[in-house]
């Protein structure tokens, strides 16, 4: 048992008691204490108490029976341990929300239930309601959160339909999820887009239907040194400050036309039929190229050069996969 798990078990034991519990019963209940020698137990228990107190846990020494003070025990008073009302900024609330999801979905909830079952089996009287103050709940409304969170832990690919802003229909995406993050009050999954071979960011609220785990676990590795927070910031669309042009067939690419700065009809392009030149503004080169490629052969990136090169590279990869 790790030190963290031992401290958690001691906290649970002291927190769920209606009455102080003796040192002897603590030793008989927590496995590492029970297995240690008398001297080792005393050292371990004193260190663990000090660490809990250093973390702000009010471990108290009190009489086991309020009518007799000849036997003392330990407890954590829930009223002293509970947090007062606090105000959080949006970023702080997002961090707390993510930590809460870890508590609920990364095994701590199951570990807590196991600990309570062991305490009850050992004859310890427990009050389950007292433990609620140690596990705050912040709701996450995105139905696919759990799938992406768990898949990022066990390295399983996920397939889902994604509706980009301005796209006429959702497109199927395949992702190797590296993690789930919160930014500006929204939840995103970050990872490697399997078909594009590049890091991508997807907003959970834009996923259509249910995401599906595909293949086996441990199917990929997260690149060493990846900082999900920095990667999210770099991939999150900012203000539209860049300008690009797209060649589109007449009466196509209506989503681009709705937000166009200018549309010039009857310009030369591939083939013998005329094209329309659509001038748009965009924030992300990757996002701009994604949006244009969604129209297939009806739209081509004309400028800027780096966007055109990216589009050509993407099409080359797709051609290579299909061949």
VEXDREN-2710 file (C-alpha; in Angstrom, 1 decimal):
% VEXDREN-2710
k/r/px/py/pz
1/UNK/0.0/0.0/0.0
2/UNK/1.4/3.4/-1.0
3/UNK/1.8/6.2/1.6
4/UNK/-0.9/8.2/-0.1
5/UNK/-3.4/5.3/0.1
6/UNK/-2.5/4.8/3.7
7/UNK/-3.1/8.5/4.5
8/UNK/-6.4/8.3/2.6
9/UNK/-7.5/5.2/4.6
10/UNK/-6.6/6.9/7.9
11/UNK/-8.5/10.0/6.9
12/UNK/-11.6/8.0/6.0
13/UNK/-11.4/6.0/9.2
14/UNK/-11.2/9.1/11.4
15/UNK/-13.8/11.0/9.4
16/UNK/-16.6/8.5/9.3
17/UNK/-16.5/7.8/13.1
18/UNK/-19.4/9.1/15.2
19/UNK/-17.1/8.7/18.3
20/UNK/-13.3/8.9/18.8
21/UNK/-11.5/5.7/17.9
22/UNK/-8.7/4.3/20.0
23/UNK/-5.1/4.0/18.8
24/UNK/-5.3/0.2/19.2
25/UNK/-8.4/0.0/17.0
26/UNK/-6.8/2.2/14.4
27/UNK/-3.8/-0.2/14.3
28/UNK/-6.1/-3.2/14.0
29/UNK/-8.1/-1.6/11.1
30/UNK/-5.5/-0.1/8.8
31/UNK/-3.4/-3.0/7.2
32/UNK/0.1/-1.3/7.2
33/UNK/-0.3/-0.5/10.9
34/UNK/-1.5/-4.0/11.7
35/UNK/1.5/-5.6/10.0
36/UNK/4.1/-3.3/11.6
37/UNK/6.0/-3.9/14.9
38/UNK/5.0/-1.8/17.9
39/UNK/7.9/0.6/17.4
40/UNK/7.3/0.9/13.7
41/UNK/3.6/1.5/14.1
42/UNK/4.2/4.3/16.6
43/UNK/6.5/6.1/14.3
44/UNK/4.3/5.6/11.3
45/UNK/1.1/6.7/13.0
46/UNK/2.7/9.8/14.5
47/UNK/4.1/10.8/11.1
48/UNK/0.8/10.2/9.4
49/UNK/-1.1/12.3/12.0
50/UNK/1.4/15.1/11.5
51/UNK/1.1/15.0/7.7
52/UNK/-2.7/15.1/7.9
53/UNK/-2.6/18.1/10.2
54/UNK/-0.1/19.8/7.9
55/UNK/-2.6/19.3/5.1
56/UNK/-5.2/21.1/7.1
57/UNK/-7.1/18.0/8.5
58/UNK/-8.1/18.7/12.1
59/UNK/-7.1/15.4/13.8
60/UNK/-8.4/15.7/17.4
61/UNK/-7.7/13.7/20.5
62/UNK/-10.8/13.2/22.7
63/UNK/-12.4/10.9/25.3
64/UNK/-13.9/7.8/23.7
65/UNK/-16.8/7.9/26.2
66/UNK/-18.0/11.4/27.1
67/UNK/-18.9/10.3/30.6
68/UNK/-15.5/8.7/31.3
69/UNK/-12.1/10.3/30.3
70/UNK/-9.9/7.3/31.2
71/UNK/-9.7/6.2/27.5
72/UNK/-8.9/8.5/24.6
73/UNK/-9.2/8.2/20.9
74/UNK/-8.8/10.1/17.6
75/UNK/-11.3/11.6/15.2
76/UNK/-11.8/14.3/12.6
77/UNK/-14.7/16.6/13.3
78/UNK/-16.7/17.1/10.1
79/UNK/-17.8/20.6/11.1
80/UNK/-14.1/21.6/11.5
81/UNK/-13.0/19.9/8.3
82/UNK/-15.7/21.2/6.0
83/UNK/-14.7/24.1/3.8
84/UNK/-16.4/27.5/4.3
85/UNK/-18.2/29.1/1.3
86/UNK/-15.6/30.2/-1.3
87/UNK/-15.7/32.2/-4.5
88/UNK/-13.8/30.8/-7.5
89/UNK/-12.7/32.5/-10.7
90/UNK/-13.7/30.7/-14.0
91/UNK/-10.2/29.2/-14.4
92/UNK/-10.1/28.0/-10.7
93/UNK/-13.5/26.4/-11.1
94/UNK/-12.3/24.6/-14.2
95/UNK/-9.4/23.2/-12.3
96/UNK/-11.6/22.0/-9.5
97/UNK/-14.0/20.5/-12.0
98/UNK/-11.3/18.5/-13.6
99/UNK/-10.0/17.3/-10.2
100/UNK/-13.5/16.3/-9.3
101/UNK/-13.8/14.2/-12.5
102/UNK/-10.5/12.5/-11.6
103/UNK/-11.9/11.7/-8.2
104/UNK/-15.1/10.3/-9.6
105/UNK/-13.7/8.4/-12.6
106/UNK/-10.0/7.5/-12.0
107/UNK/-10.7/4.9/-9.3
108/UNK/-10.8/7.0/-6.1
109/UNK/-14.6/6.5/-5.7
110/UNK/-14.1/2.7/-6.0
111/UNK/-11.2/2.8/-3.6
112/UNK/-13.2/4.7/-1.1
113/UNK/-16.1/2.2/-1.3
114/UNK/-13.6/-0.6/-0.7
115/UNK/-12.1/1.1/2.3
116/UNK/-15.6/1.6/3.8
117/UNK/-16.5/-2.0/3.2
118/UNK/-13.3/-3.1/5.0
119/UNK/-14.0/-0.8/7.9
120/UNK/-17.5/-2.2/8.3
121/UNK/-16.2/-5.8/8.1
122/UNK/-13.8/-5.0/10.9
123/UNK/-16.7/-3.9/13.1
124/UNK/-16.1/-0.2/12.8
125/UNK/-19.2/2.0/13.0
126/UNK/-19.2/4.3/10.0
127/UNK/-21.3/7.2/8.9
128/UNK/-21.1/7.4/5.1
129/UNK/-22.7/10.8/4.9
130/UNK/-19.7/12.4/6.6
131/UNK/-17.4/11.5/3.7
132/UNK/-19.3/13.7/1.3
133/UNK/-17.4/16.8/2.4
134/UNK/-14.2/15.2/1.1
135/UNK/-15.6/14.6/-2.4
136/UNK/-17.1/17.8/-3.9
137/UNK/-19.2/17.3/-7.1
138/UNK/-19.0/19.5/-10.1
139/UNK/-21.3/18.4/-12.9
140/UNK/-20.0/18.1/-16.5
141/UNK/-22.9/18.1/-19.0
142/UNK/-21.0/16.7/-22.0
143/UNK/-22.1/13.1/-22.4
144/UNK/-18.9/11.9/-24.0
145/UNK/-16.6/13.2/-21.3
146/UNK/-16.1/9.8/-19.7
147/UNK/-15.3/8.0/-22.9
148/UNK/-12.6/10.5/-23.8
149/UNK/-11.2/10.7/-20.3
150/UNK/-11.0/6.9/-19.9
151/UNK/-9.6/6.5/-23.4
152/UNK/-6.8/9.0/-22.6
153/UNK/-5.9/6.9/-19.6
154/UNK/-5.8/3.5/-21.2
155/UNK/-4.6/4.8/-24.6
156/UNK/-7.5/3.6/-26.7
157/UNK/-8.5/5.3/-30.1
158/UNK/-11.9/6.9/-30.3
159/UNK/-14.2/7.5/-33.4
160/UNK/-16.9/10.1/-33.4
161/UNK/-18.9/12.5/-35.7
162/UNK/-17.9/16.1/-35.4
163/UNK/-19.8/19.2/-36.5
164/UNK/-17.4/22.0/-37.2
165/UNK/-18.7/25.6/-37.1
166/UNK/-19.9/26.5/-40.6
167/UNK/-19.6/23.0/-42.0
168/UNK/-22.7/21.7/-43.8
169/UNK/-22.6/18.3/-42.1
170/UNK/-20.7/16.4/-39.4
171/UNK/-17.6/14.5/-40.5
172/UNK/-16.3/11.2/-38.9
173/UNK/-13.0/11.7/-37.0
174/UNK/-10.6/9.2/-35.5
175/UNK/-8.5/10.4/-32.6
176/UNK/-5.8/9.2/-30.2
177/UNK/-6.9/11.2/-27.1
178/UNK/-4.1/12.6/-25.0
179/UNK/-6.3/14.3/-22.5
180/UNK/-9.4/16.3/-21.7
181/UNK/-9.0/19.9/-20.8
182/UNK/-11.2/22.9/-19.9
183/UNK/-10.6/26.3/-21.7
184/UNK/-12.8/29.4/-21.5
185/UNK/-15.6/27.5/-19.8
186/UNK/-15.7/24.7/-22.5
187/UNK/-14.5/21.1/-22.4
188/UNK/-12.1/19.9/-25.2
189/UNK/-10.3/16.7/-26.0
190/UNK/-6.8/17.0/-27.3
191/UNK/-4.9/14.3/-29.2
192/UNK/-3.6/13.1/-32.6
193/UNK/-6.0/13.1/-35.5
194/UNK/-5.3/9.6/-37.0
195/UNK/-6.3/10.6/-40.6
196/UNK/-4.5/13.9/-40.6
197/UNK/-1.5/12.7/-38.6
198/UNK/-1.4/16.0/-36.5
199/UNK/-2.5/17.2/-33.1
200/UNK/-6.1/18.4/-33.0
201/UNK/-8.5/20.0/-30.5
202/UNK/-12.2/19.0/-30.5
203/UNK/-14.9/20.7/-28.5
204/UNK/-17.0/18.1/-26.8
205/UNK/-20.3/20.0/-27.2
206/UNK/-19.9/19.7/-31.0
207/UNK/-19.6/15.9/-31.1
208/UNK/-22.8/14.4/-32.7
209/UNK/-24.1/11.3/-31.0
210/UNK/-22.0/9.0/-29.0
211/UNK/-18.2/8.6/-29.4
212/UNK/-17.0/5.0/-29.7
213/UNK/-13.8/3.4/-28.4
214/UNK/-12.2/1.4/-31.2
215/UNK/-9.4/-1.2/-31.1
216/UNK/-7.3/-2.2/-28.1
217/UNK/-5.8/-0.3/-25.2
218/UNK/-2.2/0.9/-25.2
219/UNK/-2.6/1.5/-29.0
220/UNK/-0.5/4.7/-28.9
221/UNK/1.9/6.8/-26.8
222/UNK/1.6/10.5/-25.9
223/UNK/4.7/12.3/-27.2
224/UNK/7.2/13.0/-24.5
225/UNK/7.1/16.6/-23.2
226/UNK/3.6/17.4/-24.5
227/UNK/2.0/20.1/-22.3
228/UNK/-1.8/19.8/-22.8
229/UNK/-2.5/23.3/-21.5
230/UNK/0.0/24.9/-23.9
231/UNK/-1.2/22.8/-26.8
232/UNK/-4.8/23.7/-26.1
233/UNK/-3.9/27.4/-26.1
234/UNK/-2.1/27.0/-29.4
235/UNK/-4.9/25.1/-31.1
236/UNK/-7.8/27.1/-29.7
237/UNK/-9.2/29.5/-32.4
238/UNK/-8.5/33.1/-31.6
239/UNK/-9.8/36.3/-33.3
240/UNK/-9.9/36.1/-37.1
241/UNK/-6.9/38.2/-38.1
242/UNK/-5.6/36.3/-41.1
243/UNK/-7.0/36.6/-44.7
244/UNK/-7.2/33.8/-47.2
245/UNK/-8.8/33.0/-50.6
246/UNK/-10.6/30.0/-51.8
247/UNK/-11.6/28.9/-55.3
248/UNK/-15.0/27.4/-55.3
249/UNK/-17.4/26.1/-57.9
250/UNK/-20.5/28.2/-58.5
251/UNK/-23.3/27.5/-56.0
252/UNK/-21.1/25.5/-53.6
253/UNK/-19.3/26.2/-50.3
254/UNK/-22.2/28.2/-49.0
255/UNK/-20.8/28.2/-45.4
256/UNK/-17.7/30.0/-46.7
257/UNK/-19.8/32.5/-48.7
258/UNK/-21.9/33.4/-45.7
259/UNK/-18.8/34.8/-43.8
260/UNK/-17.0/36.0/-46.9
261/UNK/-15.3/39.4/-47.1
262/UNK/-15.6/39.4/-50.8
263/UNK/-16.8/37.0/-53.6
264/UNK/-15.5/37.4/-57.2
265/UNK/-17.3/35.4/-59.8
266/UNK/-16.0/34.0/-63.1
267/UNK/-12.3/33.7/-62.3
268/UNK/-9.9/31.2/-64.0
269/UNK/-9.2/27.9/-62.2
270/UNK/-8.6/24.2/-62.9
271/UNK/-10.4/22.9/-65.9
272/UNK/-12.5/24.8/-68.4
273/UNK/-15.3/26.0/-66.2
274/UNK/-15.2/29.3/-64.3
275/UNK/-14.8/29.4/-60.5
276/UNK/-15.6/31.9/-57.8
277/UNK/-12.9/33.4/-55.6
278/UNK/-14.0/33.7/-52.0
279/UNK/-12.0/35.9/-49.6
280/UNK/-12.4/35.1/-45.9
281/UNK/-10.8/35.8/-42.6
282/UNK/-9.6/33.1/-40.2
283/UNK/-7.8/32.6/-36.9
284/UNK/-6.2/29.2/-37.4
285/UNK/-4.5/27.9/-40.6
286/UNK/-5.3/24.4/-39.6
287/UNK/-9.0/25.3/-39.0
288/UNK/-9.1/27.2/-42.3
289/UNK/-7.8/24.3/-44.3
290/UNK/-10.1/21.8/-42.5
291/UNK/-13.1/23.9/-43.4
292/UNK/-12.2/24.2/-47.1
293/UNK/-11.3/20.5/-47.5
294/UNK/-14.7/19.6/-46.0
295/UNK/-16.2/20.7/-49.4
296/UNK/-14.2/18.1/-51.3
297/UNK/-13.5/18.8/-55.0
298/UNK/-15.8/21.9/-54.9
299/UNK/-13.3/24.1/-53.1
300/UNK/-9.5/24.7/-53.3
301/UNK/-7.3/26.7/-51.0
302/UNK/-5.6/29.4/-53.1
303/UNK/-3.9/31.6/-50.5
304/UNK/-2.0/32.1/-48.2
305/UNK/0.9/29.9/-49.4
306/UNK/1.3/28.1/-46.1
307/UNK/-2.4/27.2/-46.1
308/UNK/-2.2/25.9/-49.7
309/UNK/0.9/23.8/-48.8
310/UNK/-0.9/22.3/-45.8
311/UNK/-3.9/21.5/-47.9
312/UNK/-1.8/19.8/-50.6
313/UNK/0.0/17.8/-47.9
314/UNK/-3.2/16.7/-46.4
315/UNK/-4.6/15.6/-49.7
316/UNK/-1.4/13.7/-50.4
317/UNK/-1.7/11.8/-47.1
318/UNK/-5.4/10.9/-47.8
319/UNK/-4.5/9.7/-51.3
320/UNK/-1.7/7.6/-49.9
321/UNK/-4.0/6.0/-47.4
322/UNK/-6.7/5.2/-50.0
323/UNK/-4.2/3.8/-52.5
END
